[in-house]
Amino acid sequence: MKYVIGLAFVGILGSLGFALFFLLKDGRDGRAKSGGMARALTVRIGLSVLLFLCVLIAWKLGYIQPGGLPVGK
């Protein structure tokens, strides 16, 4: 489970990097914007929602347990 969460975070950070790349590259020197930034941000949102759903399902199935903070410490 830890590896899946780690891969999801790497994917999210990678898509943010691609969005930054397209933000800086598109529309310069008279070129038209390609829509790559919007596509990369859409992928990031999809990965974030998928990660959230996977954590909820893992909690519901008992694979992970909430730890919480100790009370009074």
PDB file of N, CA, C and O in Angstrom:
ATOM      1  N   MET A   1       0.829  -1.199   0.000  1.00  0.00           N
ATOM      2  CA  MET A   1       0.000   0.000   0.000  1.00  0.00           C
ATOM      3  C   MET A   1       0.868   1.255   0.000  1.00  0.00           C
ATOM      4  O   MET A   1       0.529   2.258  -0.628  1.00  0.00           O
ATOM      5  N   LYS A   2       1.998   1.184   0.718  1.00  0.00           N
ATOM      6  CA  LYS A   2       2.881   2.342   0.772  1.00  0.00           C
ATOM      7  C   LYS A   2       3.441   2.682  -0.601  1.00  0.00           C
ATOM      8  O   LYS A   2       3.623   3.852  -0.939  1.00  0.00           O
ATOM      9  N   TYR A   3       3.715   1.640  -1.391  1.00  0.00           N
ATOM     10  CA  TYR A   3       4.282   1.874  -2.715  1.00  0.00           C
ATOM     11  C   TYR A   3       3.265   2.506  -3.658  1.00  0.00           C
ATOM     12  O   TYR A   3       3.620   3.345  -4.486  1.00  0.00           O
ATOM     13  N   VAL A   4       2.023   2.112  -3.536  1.00  0.00           N
ATOM     14  CA  VAL A   4       0.967   2.685  -4.374  1.00  0.00           C
ATOM     15  C   VAL A   4       0.791   4.166  -4.058  1.00  0.00           C
ATOM     16  O   VAL A   4       0.664   4.990  -4.963  1.00  0.00           O
ATOM     17  N   ILE A   5       0.785   4.498  -2.773  1.00  0.00           N
ATOM     18  CA  ILE A   5       0.656   5.900  -2.361  1.00  0.00           C
ATOM     19  C   ILE A   5       1.866   6.702  -2.833  1.00  0.00           C
ATOM     20  O   ILE A   5       1.723   7.828  -3.311  1.00  0.00           O
ATOM     21  N   GLY A   6       3.052   6.121  -2.698  1.00  0.00           N
ATOM     22  CA  GLY A   6       4.265   6.801  -3.168  1.00  0.00           C
ATOM     23  C   GLY A   6       4.245   7.036  -4.668  1.00  0.00           C
ATOM     24  O   GLY A   6       4.608   8.116  -5.133  1.00  0.00           O
ATOM     25  N   LEU A   7       3.822   6.032  -5.429  1.00  0.00           N
ATOM     26  CA  LEU A   7       3.727   6.200  -6.882  1.00  0.00           C
ATOM     27  C   LEU A   7       2.692   7.253  -7.264  1.00  0.00           C
ATOM     28  O   LEU A   7       2.891   8.012  -8.213  1.00  0.00           O
ATOM     29  N   ALA A   8       1.592   7.296  -6.527  1.00  0.00           N
ATOM     30  CA  ALA A   8       0.572   8.314  -6.806  1.00  0.00           C
ATOM     31  C   ALA A   8       1.129   9.714  -6.558  1.00  0.00           C
ATOM     32  O   ALA A   8       0.885  10.629  -7.344  1.00  0.00           O
ATOM     33  N   PHE A   9       1.875   9.881  -5.469  1.00  0.00           N
ATOM     34  CA  PHE A   9       2.470  11.191  -5.197  1.00  0.00           C
ATOM     35  C   PHE A   9       3.496  11.577  -6.254  1.00  0.00           C
ATOM     36  O   PHE A   9       3.571  12.738  -6.658  1.00  0.00           O
ATOM     37  N   VAL A  10       4.283  10.611  -6.701  1.00  0.00           N
ATOM     38  CA  VAL A  10       5.255  10.893  -7.769  1.00  0.00           C
ATOM     39  C   VAL A  10       4.526  11.290  -9.049  1.00  0.00           C
ATOM     40  O   VAL A  10       4.951  12.213  -9.744  1.00  0.00           O
ATOM     41  N   GLY A  11       3.430  10.599  -9.363  1.00  0.00           N
ATOM     42  CA  GLY A  11       2.631  10.959 -10.532  1.00  0.00           C
ATOM     43  C   GLY A  11       2.021  12.338 -10.427  1.00  0.00           C
ATOM     44  O   GLY A  11       1.976  13.079 -11.409  1.00  0.00           O
ATOM     45  N   ILE A  12       1.551  12.687  -9.242  1.00  0.00           N
ATOM     46  CA  ILE A  12       0.969  14.015  -9.026  1.00  0.00           C
ATOM     47  C   ILE A  12       2.030  15.096  -9.196  1.00  0.00           C
ATOM     48  O   ILE A  12       1.791  16.110  -9.851  1.00  0.00           O
ATOM     49  N   LEU A  13       3.191  14.877  -8.610  1.00  0.00           N
ATOM     50  CA  LEU A  13       4.275  15.861  -8.758  1.00  0.00           C
ATOM     51  C   LEU A  13       4.766  15.940 -10.199  1.00  0.00           C
ATOM     52  O   LEU A  13       5.100  17.019 -10.689  1.00  0.00           O
ATOM     53  N   GLY A  14       4.807  14.792 -10.878  1.00  0.00           N
ATOM     54  CA  GLY A  14       5.210  14.795 -12.287  1.00  0.00           C
ATOM     55  C   GLY A  14       4.245  15.576 -13.161  1.00  0.00           C
ATOM     56  O   GLY A  14       4.670  16.322 -14.043  1.00  0.00           O
ATOM     57  N   SER A  15       2.958  15.412 -12.924  1.00  0.00           N
ATOM     58  CA  SER A  15       1.985  16.150 -13.727  1.00  0.00           C
ATOM     59  C   SER A  15       2.050  17.646 -13.425  1.00  0.00           C
ATOM     60  O   SER A  15       1.827  18.467 -14.314  1.00  0.00           O
ATOM     61  N   LEU A  16       2.353  18.005 -12.179  1.00  0.00           N
ATOM     62  CA  LEU A  16       2.553  19.431 -11.879  1.00  0.00           C
ATOM     63  C   LEU A  16       3.773  19.976 -12.615  1.00  0.00           C
ATOM     64  O   LEU A  16       3.765  21.112 -13.090  1.00  0.00           O
ATOM     65  N   GLY A  17       4.817  19.161 -12.706  1.00  0.00           N
ATOM     66  CA  GLY A  17       6.012  19.572 -13.459  1.00  0.00           C
ATOM     67  C   GLY A  17       5.701  19.767 -14.930  1.00  0.00           C
ATOM     68  O   GLY A  17       6.154  20.739 -15.535  1.00  0.00           O
ATOM     69  N   PHE A  18       4.922  18.840 -15.524  1.00  0.00           N
ATOM     70  CA  PHE A  18       4.534  18.995 -16.922  1.00  0.00           C
ATOM     71  C   PHE A  18       3.672  20.239 -17.117  1.00  0.00           C
ATOM     72  O   PHE A  18       3.810  20.932 -18.125  1.00  0.00           O
ATOM     73  N   ALA A  19       2.785  20.530 -16.168  1.00  0.00           N
ATOM     74  CA  ALA A  19       1.954  21.736 -16.271  1.00  0.00           C
ATOM     75  C   ALA A  19       2.825  22.985 -16.247  1.00  0.00           C
ATOM     76  O   ALA A  19       2.580  23.929 -16.998  1.00  0.00           O
ATOM     77  N   LEU A  20       3.839  22.995 -15.389  1.00  0.00           N
ATOM     78  CA  LEU A  20       4.767  24.134 -15.353  1.00  0.00           C
ATOM     79  C   LEU A  20       5.524  24.257 -16.666  1.00  0.00           C
ATOM     80  O   LEU A  20       5.716  25.362 -17.174  1.00  0.00           O
ATOM     81  N   PHE A  21       5.953  23.129 -17.216  1.00  0.00           N
ATOM     82  CA  PHE A  21       6.659  23.145 -18.501  1.00  0.00           C
ATOM     83  C   PHE A  21       5.794  23.758 -19.593  1.00  0.00           C
ATOM     84  O   PHE A  21       6.248  24.628 -20.336  1.00  0.00           O
ATOM     85  N   PHE A  22       4.530  23.297 -19.691  1.00  0.00           N
ATOM     86  CA  PHE A  22       3.636  23.827 -20.718  1.00  0.00           C
ATOM     87  C   PHE A  22       3.271  25.280 -20.451  1.00  0.00           C
ATOM     88  O   PHE A  22       3.048  26.041 -21.392  1.00  0.00           O
ATOM     89  N   LEU A  23       3.205  25.679 -19.176  1.00  0.00           N
ATOM     90  CA  LEU A  23       2.921  27.069 -18.849  1.00  0.00           C
ATOM     91  C   LEU A  23       4.027  27.976 -19.379  1.00  0.00           C
ATOM     92  O   LEU A  23       3.757  29.056 -19.902  1.00  0.00           O
ATOM     93  N   LEU A  24       5.274  27.529 -19.239  1.00  0.00           N
ATOM     94  CA  LEU A  24       6.404  28.344 -19.674  1.00  0.00           C
ATOM     95  C   LEU A  24       6.651  28.256 -21.173  1.00  0.00           C
ATOM     96  O   LEU A  24       7.170  29.206 -21.759  1.00  0.00           O
ATOM     97  N   LYS A  25       6.291  27.133 -21.818  1.00  0.00           N
ATOM     98  CA  LYS A  25       6.611  26.917 -23.228  1.00  0.00           C
ATOM     99  C   LYS A  25       5.544  27.430 -24.179  1.00  0.00           C
ATOM    100  O   LYS A  25       5.868  28.052 -25.190  1.00  0.00           O
ATOM    101  N   ASP A  26       4.285  27.182 -23.877  1.00  0.00           N
ATOM    102  CA  ASP A  26       3.202  27.470 -24.830  1.00  0.00           C
ATOM    103  C   ASP A  26       2.988  28.972 -25.012  1.00  0.00           C
ATOM    104  O   ASP A  26       3.135  29.758 -24.076  1.00  0.00           O
ATOM    105  N   GLY A  27       2.639  29.342 -26.234  1.00  0.00           N
ATOM    106  CA  GLY A  27       2.282  30.712 -26.556  1.00  0.00           C
ATOM    107  C   GLY A  27       3.461  31.641 -26.765  1.00  0.00           C
ATOM    108  O   GLY A  27       3.268  32.848 -26.909  1.00  0.00           O
ATOM    109  N   ARG A  28       4.668  31.117 -26.785  1.00  0.00           N
ATOM    110  CA  ARG A  28       5.838  31.974 -27.013  1.00  0.00           C
ATOM    111  C   ARG A  28       6.186  32.009 -28.498  1.00  0.00           C
ATOM    112  O   ARG A  28       5.871  31.081 -29.242  1.00  0.00           O
ATOM    113  N   ASP A  29       6.813  33.049 -28.902  1.00  0.00           N
ATOM    114  CA  ASP A  29       7.312  33.224 -30.277  1.00  0.00           C
ATOM    115  C   ASP A  29       6.218  33.039 -31.322  1.00  0.00           C
ATOM    116  O   ASP A  29       6.481  32.507 -32.400  1.00  0.00           O
ATOM    117  N   GLY A  30       5.010  33.464 -31.022  1.00  0.00           N
ATOM    118  CA  GLY A  30       3.922  33.417 -31.986  1.00  0.00           C
ATOM    119  C   GLY A  30       3.282  32.053 -32.162  1.00  0.00           C
ATOM    120  O   GLY A  30       2.411  31.893 -33.017  1.00  0.00           O
ATOM    121  N   ARG A  31       3.691  31.058 -31.368  1.00  0.00           N
ATOM    122  CA  ARG A  31       3.085  29.722 -31.471  1.00  0.00           C
ATOM    123  C   ARG A  31       1.756  29.689 -30.720  1.00  0.00           C
ATOM    124  O   ARG A  31       1.551  30.428 -29.758  1.00  0.00           O
ATOM    125  N   ALA A  32       0.878  28.836 -31.168  1.00  0.00           N
ATOM    126  CA  ALA A  32      -0.419  28.690 -30.509  1.00  0.00           C
ATOM    127  C   ALA A  32      -0.273  27.839 -29.250  1.00  0.00           C
ATOM    128  O   ALA A  32       0.633  27.013 -29.146  1.00  0.00           O
ATOM    129  N   LYS A  33      -1.177  28.053 -28.303  1.00  0.00           N
ATOM    130  CA  LYS A  33      -1.168  27.241 -27.089  1.00  0.00           C
ATOM    131  C   LYS A  33      -1.711  25.858 -27.415  1.00  0.00           C
ATOM    132  O   LYS A  33      -2.667  25.719 -28.178  1.00  0.00           O
ATOM    133  N   SER A  34      -1.091  24.835 -26.829  1.00  0.00           N
ATOM    134  CA  SER A  34      -1.449  23.463 -27.191  1.00  0.00           C
ATOM    135  C   SER A  34      -2.478  22.838 -26.254  1.00  0.00           C
ATOM    136  O   SER A  34      -3.063  21.815 -26.610  1.00  0.00           O
ATOM    137  N   GLY A  35      -2.720  23.392 -25.096  1.00  0.00           N
ATOM    138  CA  GLY A  35      -3.644  22.801 -24.139  1.00  0.00           C
ATOM    139  C   GLY A  35      -2.990  21.752 -23.266  1.00  0.00           C
ATOM    140  O   GLY A  35      -3.677  21.034 -22.539  1.00  0.00           O
ATOM    141  N   GLY A  36      -1.678  21.653 -23.328  1.00  0.00           N
ATOM    142  CA  GLY A  36      -0.963  20.663 -22.527  1.00  0.00           C
ATOM    143  C   GLY A  36      -1.052  20.933 -21.037  1.00  0.00           C
ATOM    144  O   GLY A  36      -1.106  19.998 -20.237  1.00  0.00           O
ATOM    145  N   MET A  37      -1.067  22.193 -20.661  1.00  0.00           N
ATOM    146  CA  MET A  37      -1.145  22.522 -19.245  1.00  0.00           C
ATOM    147  C   MET A  37      -2.484  22.073 -18.658  1.00  0.00           C
ATOM    148  O   MET A  37      -2.522  21.502 -17.569  1.00  0.00           O
ATOM    149  N   ALA A  38      -3.563  22.324 -19.365  1.00  0.00           N
ATOM    150  CA  ALA A  38      -4.881  21.901 -18.877  1.00  0.00           C
ATOM    151  C   ALA A  38      -4.958  20.378 -18.788  1.00  0.00           C
ATOM    152  O   ALA A  38      -5.548  19.841 -17.851  1.00  0.00           O
ATOM    153  N   ARG A  39      -4.368  19.685 -19.753  1.00  0.00           N
ATOM    154  CA  ARG A  39      -4.362  18.228 -19.738  1.00  0.00           C
ATOM    155  C   ARG A  39      -3.560  17.702 -18.553  1.00  0.00           C
ATOM    156  O   ARG A  39      -3.983  16.758 -17.887  1.00  0.00           O
ATOM    157  N   ALA A  40      -2.401  18.309 -18.288  1.00  0.00           N
ATOM    158  CA  ALA A  40      -1.567  17.874 -17.162  1.00  0.00           C
ATOM    159  C   ALA A  40      -2.270  18.128 -15.829  1.00  0.00           C
ATOM    160  O   ALA A  40      -2.192  17.298 -14.924  1.00  0.00           O
ATOM    161  N   LEU A  41      -2.945  19.246 -15.701  1.00  0.00           N
ATOM    162  CA  LEU A  41      -3.663  19.530 -14.458  1.00  0.00           C
ATOM    163  C   LEU A  41      -4.879  18.614 -14.301  1.00  0.00           C
ATOM    164  O   LEU A  41      -5.248  18.268 -13.178  1.00  0.00           O
ATOM    165  N   THR A  42      -5.502  18.219 -15.407  1.00  0.00           N
ATOM    166  CA  THR A  42      -6.598  17.258 -15.343  1.00  0.00           C
ATOM    167  C   THR A  42      -6.098  15.902 -14.860  1.00  0.00           C
ATOM    168  O   THR A  42      -6.767  15.234 -14.071  1.00  0.00           O
ATOM    169  N   VAL A  43      -4.929  15.501 -15.330  1.00  0.00           N
ATOM    170  CA  VAL A  43      -4.328  14.243 -14.872  1.00  0.00           C
ATOM    171  C   VAL A  43      -4.032  14.329 -13.375  1.00  0.00           C
ATOM    172  O   VAL A  43      -4.245  13.362 -12.645  1.00  0.00           O
ATOM    173  N   ARG A  44      -3.544  15.475 -12.919  1.00  0.00           N
ATOM    174  CA  ARG A  44      -3.240  15.641 -11.495  1.00  0.00           C
ATOM    175  C   ARG A  44      -4.502  15.513 -10.655  1.00  0.00           C
ATOM    176  O   ARG A  44      -4.486  14.864  -9.609  1.00  0.00           O
ATOM    177  N   ILE A  45      -5.579  16.115 -11.094  1.00  0.00           N
ATOM    178  CA  ILE A  45      -6.837  16.023 -10.350  1.00  0.00           C
ATOM    179  C   ILE A  45      -7.329  14.584 -10.328  1.00  0.00           C
ATOM    180  O   ILE A  45      -7.782  14.095  -9.293  1.00  0.00           O
ATOM    181  N   GLY A  46      -7.242  13.910 -11.458  1.00  0.00           N
ATOM    182  CA  GLY A  46      -7.666  12.516 -11.516  1.00  0.00           C
ATOM    183  C   GLY A  46      -6.843  11.627 -10.591  1.00  0.00           C
ATOM    184  O   GLY A  46      -7.399  10.769  -9.904  1.00  0.00           O
ATOM    185  N   LEU A  47      -5.534  11.821 -10.565  1.00  0.00           N
ATOM    186  CA  LEU A  47      -4.679  11.036  -9.673  1.00  0.00           C
ATOM    187  C   LEU A  47      -4.981  11.333  -8.208  1.00  0.00           C
ATOM    188  O   LEU A  47      -4.966  10.426  -7.376  1.00  0.00           O
ATOM    189  N   SER A  48      -5.254  12.585  -7.890  1.00  0.00           N
ATOM    190  CA  SER A  48      -5.568  12.947  -6.510  1.00  0.00           C
ATOM    191  C   SER A  48      -6.875  12.308  -6.049  1.00  0.00           C
ATOM    192  O   SER A  48      -6.960  11.799  -4.931  1.00  0.00           O
ATOM    193  N   VAL A  49      -7.888  12.332  -6.903  1.00  0.00           N
ATOM    194  CA  VAL A  49      -9.170  11.720  -6.558  1.00  0.00           C
ATOM    195  C   VAL A  49      -9.012  10.205  -6.426  1.00  0.00           C
ATOM    196  O   VAL A  49      -9.568   9.604  -5.507  1.00  0.00           O
ATOM    197  N   LEU A  50      -8.257   9.583  -7.338  1.00  0.00           N
ATOM    198  CA  LEU A  50      -8.024   8.151  -7.276  1.00  0.00           C
ATOM    199  C   LEU A  50      -7.278   7.766  -5.996  1.00  0.00           C
ATOM    200  O   LEU A  50      -7.604   6.760  -5.366  1.00  0.00           O
ATOM    201  N   LEU A  51      -6.281   8.561  -5.614  1.00  0.00           N
ATOM    202  CA  LEU A  51      -5.541   8.297  -4.380  1.00  0.00           C
ATOM    203  C   LEU A  51      -6.468   8.393  -3.173  1.00  0.00           C
ATOM    204  O   LEU A  51      -6.403   7.549  -2.279  1.00  0.00           O
ATOM    205  N   PHE A  52      -7.328   9.404  -3.135  1.00  0.00           N
ATOM    206  CA  PHE A  52      -8.261   9.577  -2.029  1.00  0.00           C
ATOM    207  C   PHE A  52      -9.217   8.397  -1.939  1.00  0.00           C
ATOM    208  O   PHE A  52      -9.477   7.891  -0.847  1.00  0.00           O
ATOM    209  N   LEU A  53      -9.743   7.955  -3.081  1.00  0.00           N
ATOM    210  CA  LEU A  53     -10.655   6.818  -3.086  1.00  0.00           C
ATOM    211  C   LEU A  53      -9.955   5.535  -2.647  1.00  0.00           C
ATOM    212  O   LEU A  53     -10.542   4.721  -1.934  1.00  0.00           O
ATOM    213  N   CYS A  54      -8.707   5.349  -3.067  1.00  0.00           N
ATOM    214  CA  CYS A  54      -7.958   4.156  -2.655  1.00  0.00           C
ATOM    215  C   CYS A  54      -7.719   4.150  -1.146  1.00  0.00           C
ATOM    216  O   CYS A  54      -7.809   3.098  -0.513  1.00  0.00           O
ATOM    217  N   VAL A  55      -7.421   5.297  -0.570  1.00  0.00           N
ATOM    218  CA  VAL A  55      -7.222   5.374   0.879  1.00  0.00           C
ATOM    219  C   VAL A  55      -8.536   5.093   1.608  1.00  0.00           C
ATOM    220  O   VAL A  55      -8.539   4.391   2.620  1.00  0.00           O
ATOM    221  N   LEU A  56      -9.641   5.625   1.115  1.00  0.00           N
ATOM    222  CA  LEU A  56     -10.946   5.349   1.728  1.00  0.00           C
ATOM    223  C   LEU A  56     -11.308   3.866   1.654  1.00  0.00           C
ATOM    224  O   LEU A  56     -11.808   3.299   2.625  1.00  0.00           O
ATOM    225  N   ILE A  57     -11.059   3.248   0.519  1.00  0.00           N
ATOM    226  CA  ILE A  57     -11.368   1.822   0.365  1.00  0.00           C
ATOM    227  C   ILE A  57     -10.472   0.984   1.262  1.00  0.00           C
ATOM    228  O   ILE A  57     -10.938   0.029   1.885  1.00  0.00           O
ATOM    229  N   ALA A  58      -9.177   1.333   1.336  1.00  0.00           N
ATOM    230  CA  ALA A  58      -8.255   0.590   2.205  1.00  0.00           C
ATOM    231  C   ALA A  58      -8.666   0.709   3.664  1.00  0.00           C
ATOM    232  O   ALA A  58      -8.554  -0.257   4.420  1.00  0.00           O
ATOM    233  N   TRP A  59      -9.139   1.874   4.065  1.00  0.00           N
ATOM    234  CA  TRP A  59      -9.610   2.057   5.441  1.00  0.00           C
ATOM    235  C   TRP A  59     -10.866   1.228   5.690  1.00  0.00           C
ATOM    236  O   TRP A  59     -11.000   0.586   6.732  1.00  0.00           O
ATOM    237  N   LYS A  60     -11.781   1.250   4.730  1.00  0.00           N
ATOM    238  CA  LYS A  60     -13.042   0.514   4.882  1.00  0.00           C
ATOM    239  C   LYS A  60     -12.810  -0.996   4.935  1.00  0.00           C
ATOM    240  O   LYS A  60     -13.514  -1.702   5.657  1.00  0.00           O
ATOM    241  N   LEU A  61     -11.836  -1.496   4.184  1.00  0.00           N
ATOM    242  CA  LEU A  61     -11.535  -2.928   4.172  1.00  0.00           C
ATOM    243  C   LEU A  61     -10.630  -3.359   5.327  1.00  0.00           C
ATOM    244  O   LEU A  61     -10.402  -4.552   5.528  1.00  0.00           O
ATOM    245  N   GLY A  62     -10.122  -2.396   6.078  1.00  0.00           N
ATOM    246  CA  GLY A  62      -9.317  -2.719   7.240  1.00  0.00           C
ATOM    247  C   GLY A  62      -7.825  -2.840   6.980  1.00  0.00           C
ATOM    248  O   GLY A  62      -7.080  -3.273   7.860  1.00  0.00           O
ATOM    249  N   TYR A  63      -7.374  -2.467   5.789  1.00  0.00           N
ATOM    250  CA  TYR A  63      -5.945  -2.537   5.489  1.00  0.00           C
ATOM    251  C   TYR A  63      -5.143  -1.483   6.247  1.00  0.00           C
ATOM    252  O   TYR A  63      -3.984  -1.711   6.596  1.00  0.00           O
ATOM    253  N   ILE A  64      -5.759  -0.336   6.498  1.00  0.00           N
ATOM    254  CA  ILE A  64      -5.105   0.717   7.274  1.00  0.00           C
ATOM    255  C   ILE A  64      -6.020   1.099   8.431  1.00  0.00           C
ATOM    256  O   ILE A  64      -7.242   0.993   8.327  1.00  0.00           O
ATOM    257  N   GLN A  65      -5.431   1.537   9.517  1.00  0.00           N
ATOM    258  CA  GLN A  65      -6.177   1.936  10.708  1.00  0.00           C
ATOM    259  C   GLN A  65      -5.819   3.378  11.052  1.00  0.00           C
ATOM    260  O   GLN A  65      -4.663   3.783  10.925  1.00  0.00           O
ATOM    261  N   PRO A  66      -6.813   4.152  11.488  1.00  0.00           N
ATOM    262  CA  PRO A  66      -6.489   5.503  11.919  1.00  0.00           C
ATOM    263  C   PRO A  66      -5.693   5.454  13.215  1.00  0.00           C
ATOM    264  O   PRO A  66      -6.036   4.718  14.139  1.00  0.00           O
ATOM    265  N   GLY A  67      -4.611   6.255  13.273  1.00  0.00           N
ATOM    266  CA  GLY A  67      -3.770   6.257  14.459  1.00  0.00           C
ATOM    267  C   GLY A  67      -4.206   7.290  15.468  1.00  0.00           C
ATOM    268  O   GLY A  67      -4.343   6.990  16.654  1.00  0.00           O
ATOM    269  N   GLY A  68      -4.422   8.485  15.013  1.00  0.00           N
ATOM    270  CA  GLY A  68      -4.820   9.563  15.894  1.00  0.00           C
ATOM    271  C   GLY A  68      -3.705  10.006  16.806  1.00  0.00           C
ATOM    272  O   GLY A  68      -2.636   9.397  16.839  1.00  0.00           O
ATOM    273  N   LEU A  69      -3.947  11.039  17.526  1.00  0.00           N
ATOM    274  CA  LEU A  69      -2.991  11.555  18.501  1.00  0.00           C
ATOM    275  C   LEU A  69      -3.405  11.112  19.896  1.00  0.00           C
ATOM    276  O   LEU A  69      -4.598  11.048  20.191  1.00  0.00           O
ATOM    277  N   PRO A  70      -2.441  10.805  20.761  1.00  0.00           N
ATOM    278  CA  PRO A  70      -2.804  10.440  22.116  1.00  0.00           C
ATOM    279  C   PRO A  70      -3.439  11.631  22.848  1.00  0.00           C
ATOM    280  O   PRO A  70      -2.965  12.761  22.730  1.00  0.00           O
ATOM    281  N   VAL A  71      -4.489  11.375  23.586  1.00  0.00           N
ATOM    282  CA  VAL A  71      -5.214  12.433  24.278  1.00  0.00           C
ATOM    283  C   VAL A  71      -4.468  12.781  25.558  1.00  0.00           C
ATOM    284  O   VAL A  71      -4.053  11.898  26.308  1.00  0.00           O
ATOM    285  N   GLY A  72      -4.303  14.076  25.797  1.00  0.00           N
ATOM    286  CA  GLY A  72      -3.690  14.549  27.033  1.00  0.00           C
ATOM    287  C   GLY A  72      -2.189  14.557  27.027  1.00  0.00           C
ATOM    288  O   GLY A  72      -1.590  14.727  28.089  1.00  0.00           O
ATOM    289  N   LYS A  73      -1.544  14.385  25.900  1.00  0.00           N
ATOM    290  CA  LYS A  73      -0.070  14.405  25.863  1.00  0.00           C
ATOM    291  C   LYS A  73       0.421  15.525  25.004  1.00  0.00           C
ATOM    292  O   LYS A  73       1.630  15.702  24.851  1.00  0.00           O
TER     293      LYS A  73
END
